[in-house]
Amino acid sequence: MHLEQVLIEAATTQGIWVLLFVSLFLYTIKNNEKLVEKHPGILSFTLVHNPGASLGMGSNMTWLISLLAIVACVALAVLAIRTISMKWTVVFALAFAGALGNLIDRVMYAEGFLNGKVVDFLNYGWSVGNVADIFLMVAGVAAVVLLFVGEPFSQKDLDEQAAEQTKQTTGDQNA
């Protein structure tokens, strides 16, 4: 088995376990709110049905947020297929998982067409979020890091980097 196949299978297995754990956790919170106690200084759990985006913004435009999440999922899937970099693939997969997780909540808790709410339960003190939000944040930070270090996205980027290195090498030899 190739390393990429092993990584994909491991990520799939981990993803299933994370999904099962989060689902069980949310079920427990939703049905036993008395079990949720505050842990000062570490983390607290607060059940919130958020109709908006980050920090509740756009709560009167839930349908638009849902539509943007659908477009984002499609775009992220296309980008993940087109990249040659495993690092970029992981970043796009994390972002896709976060966007799809929140979209699933919006569909499951819909009061109308694409008019649902996201279940947030992780209270950081300044904001209440969920696991999908963590995935989105990690993906965003990782994307900035990959851009900063110049990780090639496509074969064209890789060829341009090779040409630049060749140009610098031949320039150094001529000097």
Backbone hydrogen bonds in HBPLUS format (Angstrom, degrees):
<---DONOR---> <-ACCEPTOR-->    atom                        ^
c    i                          cat <-CA-CA->   ^        H-A-AA   ^      H-
h    n   atom  resd res      DA  || num        DHA   H-A  angle D-A-AA Bond
n    s   type  num  typ     dist DA aas  dist angle  dist       angle   num
A0006-VAL N   A0002-HIS O   3.08 MM   4  6.43 158.1  2.13 153.0 159.3     1
A0007-LEU N   A0003-LEU O   2.88 MM   4  6.15 161.8  1.91 155.4 160.3     2
A0008-ILE N   A0004-GLU O   2.92 MM   4  6.10 159.1  1.97 148.2 153.9     3
A0009-GLU N   A0005-GLN O   2.94 MM   4  6.12 164.2  1.97 149.9 154.1     4
A0010-ALA N   A0006-VAL O   2.89 MM   4  6.05 157.6  1.94 148.6 155.3     5
A0011-ALA N   A0007-LEU O   2.83 MM   4  5.99 160.2  1.87 149.2 154.8     6
A0012-THR N   A0008-ILE O   2.89 MM   4  6.05 154.7  1.96 146.2 153.5     7
A0013-THR N   A0009-GLU O   2.94 MM   4  6.14 162.1  1.97 147.6 152.2     8
A0014-GLN N   A0010-ALA O   2.85 MM   4  6.04 166.0  1.87 152.1 156.3     9
A0015-GLY N   A0011-ALA O   2.79 MM   4  5.85 155.0  1.86 143.2 151.0    10
A0016-ILE N   A0012-THR O   3.00 MM   4  6.24 150.7  2.09 146.3 153.2    11
A0017-TRP N   A0013-THR O   3.13 MM   4  6.44 160.4  2.17 149.3 154.1    12
A0018-VAL N   A0014-GLN O   2.85 MM   4  6.09 161.7  1.88 156.6 161.9    13
A0019-LEU N   A0015-GLY O   2.90 MM   4  6.01 162.1  1.93 146.0 151.3    14
A0020-LEU N   A0016-ILE O   2.92 MM   4  6.14 160.9  1.95 149.7 154.8    15
A0021-PHE N   A0017-TRP O   2.90 MM   4  6.06 163.4  1.92 149.9 154.7    16
A0022-VAL N   A0018-VAL O   2.87 MM   4  6.02 171.9  1.88 157.5 159.6    17
A0023-SER N   A0019-LEU O   2.92 MM   4  5.97 160.2  1.96 146.6 152.8    18
A0024-LEU N   A0020-LEU O   2.94 MM   4  6.09 163.5  1.97 149.3 153.6    19
A0025-PHE N   A0021-PHE O   2.85 MM   4  6.02 159.5  1.89 150.3 156.8    20
A0026-LEU N   A0022-VAL O   2.82 MM   4  6.01 165.7  1.84 153.7 157.1    21
A0027-TYR N   A0023-SER O   2.92 MM   4  6.07 157.6  1.97 147.0 153.7    22
A0028-THR N   A0024-LEU O   2.93 MM   4  6.13 156.3  1.98 146.8 153.1    23
A0029-ILE N   A0025-PHE O   2.93 MM   4  6.23 160.8  1.97 151.8 156.9    24
A0030-LYS N   A0026-LEU O   2.85 MM   4  5.97 168.9  1.86 153.6 156.9    25
A0031-ASN N   A0027-TYR O   3.02 MM   4  6.09 153.8  2.09 145.8 152.1    26
A0032-ASN N   A0028-THR O   2.86 MM   4  5.64 129.7  2.12 143.2 154.3    27
A0035-LEU N   A0032-ASN O   2.88 MM   3  5.62 156.7  1.94 124.2 130.7    28
A0036-VAL N   A0033-GLU O   3.26 MM   3  5.51 153.6  2.33 103.9 111.4    29
A0042-ILE N   A0039-HIS O   3.11 MM   3  5.79 162.2  2.14 139.1 143.4    30
A0043-LEU N   A0039-HIS O   3.20 MM   4  5.54 141.9  2.36 147.9 157.6    31
A0044-SER N   A0123-ASN O   3.41 MM  79  5.14 169.5  2.42 147.2 147.4    32
A0123-ASN N   A0044-SER O   2.80 MM  79  5.14 156.2  1.86 160.6 160.6    33
A0046-THR N   A0121-PHE O   3.01 MM  75  4.81 145.5  2.13 122.1 130.5    34
A0048-VAL N   A0120-ASP O   2.85 MM  72  5.10 158.8  1.90 161.4 160.3    35
A0120-ASP N   A0048-VAL O   2.81 MM  72  5.10 171.6  1.82 162.9 164.0    36
A0050-ASN N   A0118-VAL O   2.77 MM  68  5.03 148.8  1.87 162.0 154.8    37
A0118-VAL N   A0050-ASN O   2.82 MM  68  5.03 168.8  1.84 140.4 138.1    38
A0053-ALA N   A0057-MET O   2.65 MM   4  5.20 174.8  1.65 158.5 158.8    39
A0056-GLY N   A0053-ALA O   3.01 MM   3  5.21 142.1  2.15 140.2 132.2    40
A0057-MET N   A0054-SER O   3.14 MM   3  5.89 171.2  2.15 124.7 126.1    41
A0061-MET N   A0058-GLY O   2.90 MM   3  5.22 163.6  1.92 117.7 121.4    42
A0064-LEU N   A0061-MET O   3.02 MM   3  5.41 124.8  2.34 106.8 120.2    43
A0065-ILE N   A0061-MET O   3.14 MM   4  6.53 156.1  2.20 152.4 159.5    44
A0066-SER N   A0062-THR O   2.94 MM   4  6.18 159.4  1.98 153.4 158.8    45
A0067-LEU N   A0063-TRP O   2.96 MM   4  6.14 155.1  2.02 142.0 149.0    46
A0068-LEU N   A0064-LEU O   2.86 MM   4  6.09 158.7  1.90 150.1 155.8    47
A0069-ALA N   A0065-ILE O   2.93 MM   4  6.14 145.6  2.05 142.0 151.8    48
A0070-ILE N   A0066-SER O   3.03 MM   4  6.35 149.6  2.12 146.5 154.0    49
A0071-VAL N   A0067-LEU O   3.06 MM   4  6.38 163.6  2.09 150.6 154.4    50
A0072-ALA N   A0068-LEU O   2.82 MM   4  5.99 157.1  1.87 145.8 152.9    51
A0073-CYS N   A0069-ALA O   2.91 MM   4  6.09 156.7  1.97 145.5 151.2    52
A0074-VAL N   A0070-ILE O   3.10 MM   4  6.39 161.5  2.14 151.0 155.3    53
A0075-ALA N   A0071-VAL O   2.91 MM   4  6.12 167.1  1.93 153.8 157.8    54
A0076-LEU N   A0072-ALA O   2.80 MM   4  5.93 162.1  1.84 153.3 158.2    55
A0077-ALA N   A0073-CYS O   3.01 MM   4  6.13 154.1  2.07 144.1 150.8    56
A0078-VAL N   A0074-VAL O   3.02 MM   4  6.28 159.7  2.06 151.2 156.5    57
A0079-LEU N   A0075-ALA O   2.92 MM   4  6.15 162.2  1.95 151.4 156.4    58
A0080-ALA N   A0076-LEU O   2.91 MM   4  6.04 156.3  1.96 144.6 151.2    59
A0081-ILE N   A0077-ALA O   3.08 MM   4  6.28 145.8  2.20 142.5 151.1    60
A0082-ARG N   A0078-VAL O   2.99 MM   4  6.21 151.5  2.08 148.5 156.5    61
A0083-THR N   A0079-LEU O   3.05 MM   4  6.11 141.6  2.20 151.1 158.0    62
A0084-ILE N   A0153-PHE O   3.00 MM  69  6.15 156.2  2.06 148.8 156.3    63
A0089-THR N   A0085-SER O   3.01 MM   4  6.24 152.6  2.09 142.1 150.5    64
A0090-VAL N   A0086-MET O   2.94 MM   4  6.19 154.0  2.01 147.4 152.7    65
A0091-VAL N   A0087-LYS O   3.08 MM   4  6.39 159.8  2.12 148.0 153.4    66
A0092-PHE N   A0088-TRP O   2.87 MM   4  6.11 166.8  1.89 156.1 159.0    67
A0093-ALA N   A0089-THR O   2.85 MM   4  6.01 150.6  1.94 144.3 153.3    68
A0094-LEU N   A0090-VAL O   2.91 MM   4  6.15 157.1  1.96 151.2 156.5    69
A0095-ALA N   A0091-VAL O   3.02 MM   4  6.27 165.3  2.04 152.0 155.9    70
A0096-PHE N   A0092-PHE O   2.81 MM   4  5.91 156.7  1.86 145.5 152.7    71
A0097-ALA N   A0093-ALA O   2.87 MM   4  6.02 160.5  1.91 146.5 151.8    72
A0098-GLY N   A0094-LEU O   2.97 MM   4  6.23 157.6  2.02 149.0 154.8    73
A0099-ALA N   A0095-ALA O   2.91 MM   4  6.11 168.1  1.93 153.5 156.7    74
A0100-LEU N   A0096-PHE O   2.80 MM   4  5.88 166.3  1.82 154.9 159.5    75
A0101-GLY N   A0097-ALA O   2.85 MM   4  5.83 152.3  1.93 139.8 148.1    76
A0102-ASN N   A0098-GLY O   3.12 MM   4  6.33 163.8  2.14 149.2 152.2    77
A0103-LEU N   A0099-ALA O   2.94 MM   4  6.11 150.7  2.03 142.4 151.6    78
A0104-ILE N   A0100-LEU O   2.78 MM   4  5.98 156.6  1.83 152.4 157.7    79
A0105-ASP N   A0101-GLY O   3.19 MM   4  6.48 156.5  2.25 142.6 148.3    80
A0106-ARG N   A0102-ASN O   3.00 MM   4  6.31 156.5  2.05 145.1 151.6    81
A0107-VAL N   A0103-LEU O   2.94 MM   4  6.24 146.9  2.05 149.3 158.3    82
A0108-MET N   A0104-ILE O   2.82 MM   4  6.00 164.5  1.85 154.8 159.5    83
A0109-TYR N   A0105-ASP O   2.90 MM   4  5.93 155.8  1.96 154.8 159.7    84
A0111-GLU N   A0115-ASN O   3.35 MM   4  5.66 167.1  2.37 110.5 112.3    85
A0115-ASN N   A0112-GLY O   3.32 MM   3  5.03 157.1  2.38 118.8 112.1    86
A0121-PHE N   A0129-GLY O   2.78 MM   8  5.87 144.9  1.90 152.5 151.3    87
A0122-LEU N   A0129-GLY O   2.85 MM   7  5.11 170.6  1.86 149.7 148.1    88
A0129-GLY N   A0122-LEU O   2.88 MM   7  5.11 159.5  1.92 137.4 140.4    89
A0124-TYR N   A0127-SER O   2.80 MM   3  5.44 165.3  1.82 178.7 176.1    90
A0133-ASP N   A0130-ASN O   3.15 MM   3  5.35 124.1  2.48  99.3 112.5    91
A0134-ILE N   A0130-ASN O   3.28 MM   4  6.71 146.3  2.40 142.8 152.0    92
A0134-ILE N   A0131-VAL O   3.02 MM   3  5.05 119.8  2.40  95.8 111.1    93
A0135-PHE N   A0131-VAL O   3.01 MM   4  6.42 157.8  2.06 154.1 159.6    94
A0136-LEU N   A0132-ALA O   2.97 MM   4  6.27 158.0  2.02 148.0 153.9    95
A0137-MET N   A0133-ASP O   2.91 MM   4  6.12 155.7  1.97 145.9 152.4    96
A0138-VAL N   A0134-ILE O   2.89 MM   4  6.11 169.0  1.90 158.1 160.6    97
A0139-ALA N   A0135-PHE O   2.92 MM   4  6.06 160.9  1.96 148.3 154.2    98
A0140-GLY N   A0136-LEU O   2.93 MM   4  6.10 154.6  2.00 143.8 150.8    99
A0141-VAL N   A0137-MET O   2.98 MM   4  6.24 165.3  2.01 155.9 158.8   100
A0142-ALA N   A0138-VAL O   2.88 MM   4  6.01 164.4  1.90 151.3 156.5   101
A0143-ALA N   A0139-ALA O   2.87 MM   4  5.98 151.8  1.95 145.9 153.4   102
A0144-VAL N   A0140-GLY O   3.15 MM   4  6.40 156.9  2.20 144.9 150.3   103
A0145-VAL N   A0141-VAL O   3.00 MM   4  6.32 158.6  2.05 150.5 156.5   104
A0146-LEU N   A0142-ALA O   2.86 MM   4  6.11 163.2  1.89 152.2 156.5   105
A0147-LEU N   A0143-ALA O   2.94 MM   4  6.13 155.7  2.00 147.7 154.2   106
A0148-PHE N   A0144-VAL O   2.89 MM   4  6.04 155.6  1.95 146.6 154.0   107
A0149-VAL N   A0145-VAL O   2.92 MM   4  6.19 155.8  1.98 155.3 160.6   108
A0151-GLU N   A0146-LEU O   2.97 MM   5  5.24 161.4  2.01 155.2 156.5   109
A0150-GLY N   A0147-LEU O   3.25 MM   3  5.07 146.4  2.37  94.2 104.0   110
A0158-LEU N   A0154-SER O   3.07 MM   4  6.41 158.2  2.12 148.6 154.8   111
A0159-ASP N   A0155-GLN O   2.83 MM   4  6.08 157.5  1.88 152.1 158.0   112
A0160-GLU N   A0156-LYS O   2.91 MM   4  6.15 154.8  1.97 147.8 154.9   113
A0161-GLN N   A0157-ASP O   2.96 MM   4  6.21 155.3  2.02 147.5 153.9   114
A0162-ALA N   A0158-LEU O   2.99 MM   4  6.24 156.8  2.04 146.9 153.3   115
A0163-ALA N   A0159-ASP O   2.86 MM   4  6.09 155.6  1.92 147.7 154.6   116
A0164-GLU N   A0160-GLU O   2.96 MM   4  6.13 155.0  2.02 145.4 152.0   117
A0165-GLN N   A0161-GLN O   2.95 MM   4  6.20 155.4  2.02 146.9 153.5   118
A0166-THR N   A0162-ALA O   2.89 MM   4  6.09 155.0  1.95 146.6 153.8   119
A0167-LYS N   A0163-ALA O   2.88 MM   4  6.04 157.4  1.93 146.2 152.6   120
A0168-GLN N   A0164-GLU O   2.94 MM   4  6.17 155.1  2.01 144.9 151.4   121
A0169-THR N   A0165-GLN O   2.88 MM   4  6.06 155.6  1.94 145.6 152.7   122
A0170-THR N   A0166-THR O   2.87 MM   4  6.08 167.1  1.89 156.2 158.7   123
A0171-GLY N   A0167-LYS O   2.93 MM   4  5.96 147.2  2.04 138.4 148.3   124
A0172-ASP N   A0168-GLN O   2.92 MM   4  6.09 148.8  2.02 142.4 150.1   125
A0173-GLN N   A0169-THR O   3.08 MM   4  6.32 149.1  2.18 143.0 151.2   126
A0174-ASN N   A0170-THR O   3.08 MM   4  6.22 146.0  2.20 141.5 149.5   127
